Amino acid sequence: MAMLGESMHAPTEGLAEDLAFAAAGRSQSVAPAVSIEAPRDLEISQCTTQLRLLVAAGFAMTLFSASLAFDWWDGLGDYDTAIGYAGVALFGLVTSRLIWLLPAERGPVVIVTPYGIRDLRIGNEFLLWDSIAEISAEKCRGHKVIVLTPTPALQRQLCTIRALARCAQNHRIVIDTDGLAIDFETLLRACRDCHAARTALQQEDGRGTQGFAVQAS
């Protein structure tokens, strides 16, 4: 009887092992071949040093204009008072605008995430990487800019988004790094890494969907 029991358990254990092996093989064929780690969010403010220098220059010009307006300097000309008042109005307004733009008060202006990018300088729209066909670098007015080439679907929507339509050049969206607290190469690499990670993830999802469809058939 003991021998009969052993002979009956042996095929059952072998069948269980075969089923477990087949299930493991099936799960491996469905799982992604590589693990994709998406880059982290990147929040970029305006350059503090440049803005502070401009604010300091604005204060200096406003003070100099005030000295002309109140005739602190003798013998500079007959129109120094009028020029001084005009300078106080002009440089005071510009300086106030620069203070309002200080990063400590305004926060980040460019936000890069694994899902898309937003540039508050050209609009409040969040551009998904799915709607960007290509990311390239070009020179515009003597400095480098990042150029986003939209997909045909997004190009058809550009005309309905006024802010992006005004900033678009040849149906492309330009991200200017001038005045940002980040260098051009770092921002370009971050955009390309996020775009590549999103594209790879879509490809893995497509292969996984195809694998499920083949198994179901």
PyMOL commands that set and color helices and strands:
alter all, ss='L'
color gray80, all
select helices_A, chain A and resi 2-30+48-69+80-100+103-106+129-131+152-158+162-167+184-216
alter helices_A, ss='H'
color red, helices_A
select strands_A, chain A and resi 42-44+110-112+116-119+127-128+132-140+143-150+168-169+172-176
alter strands_A, ss='S'
color yellow, strands_A
deselect
rebuild
show_as cartoon
